[in-house]
Amino acid sequence: MTTNKKGSEIVEAAIVLPVLILSILSMLMLLIYEFSALTGQIDMHKKLTNDAVASKRTFHVLRETENASKDVSGIISIVLKKEIKAVCYEICEAKAMLLGEVISDG
């Protein structure tokens, strides 16, 4: 009795290769989503930092939230959502030092 190894290899490849290709594409889509969320977080950080530098307050806390979402469609359609929160503390060192001298003298 002879067995046909070429036929079994082709069937194996027909099963494994689509699964391998779909998993690689899924990882790429997830990587693109995470990159877009990271880019949004960087932009939010830059905005809060610029607002803190331009402020004249002695102490203030800036908070901001943003939603990053991406529609991933393929065999299954999924909407990936992520809430990005940022907090920035503004402190004017010169005013804080003057305030500290007033408190210690009083």
N, C-alpha and C positions, 0 to 999 in steps of 0.2 A: 504494500500500500504506500503510495507516494503522496506527500502533502505539498501544496502549492504555497511556498513562503511568500512569494511576491504578492499574491492576492491578500494575504493576511496583513502584510505591511501597508498596503494601500488602504485597507479598511481601517487600520489603526491610525494612519495619518489623517484620514477623512474625519475621524472622531476627535483626535487630539488637536489638530491645527486650528479649527474654528474656535475651540475653547481657548487656546493660547492667544490667538489674535484678539478675541473679545476681551480677555483679561488685560492685555497690554493696552488696548484702546480705552478701557475703563480706567486704568491707572493714569493714562494721559489726561483724560477728562477731569479726574479728581485733582491732578496736579495743576491744571489750568484754573480750576475753581479756587484752590488754595492760593495760587498766585494772585488772582484778582482780589481775594479777601485781604491778602497781605498788602497789596497796593493801596486799597482803601484805608487800611489802618495807618500806613505811612503818610498818606495825604491828610488824614485826620490829625495825626501827630504834628505835622508841619503847621497846620492851621492853628492848633491850640498853642503851639510854641510861639508863633508870630503874634497871636493875640496877647499872650503873656508878656512878651517883650514890649509891645506897644502900650501896655496898661500902666497907669500911674498909681495903682492901689498899693497899699502896704501889704495886705495879704488877701488872697481870694482863691477859691477853688473853681476851676472850670471843668465842666463835665459835658461829654457829648456821646451820643450813641448813633450808630448807623447800622443798617441792615444790608448785608451782602447776600444776594441770591443769584442763582444761575439755574436755568432750565436745561437739564441734561436729558436729551432724547436719543433714543436708539431703539433697541428691542423693548426696553421698558422706559417710560418717561418719568423722570424724577425731578423735583425742584429741590435743590440744595440751598439751605438758608443758614446764615450765621449772623449773630448779633455782635457787633464790635462796640466795645465800650472803651472810652479813654478818659483819663483824669489828669489834669495838669494843675499844679500848685504854683500860683504866682506869689513871689515874695520880693518886695523891694528892699534890698539889703540896707540901703542908706536910711530909709525911714524906720526899718526895724531896729537898727542900731540906736537911732535917736530915741525911739520908744523905749528901748532897754535902758538907756541912760536916765530917762525920766522916771522909770519904775524903780531903778536902784537908788536914785536920789530921794525919792519920795518916801 
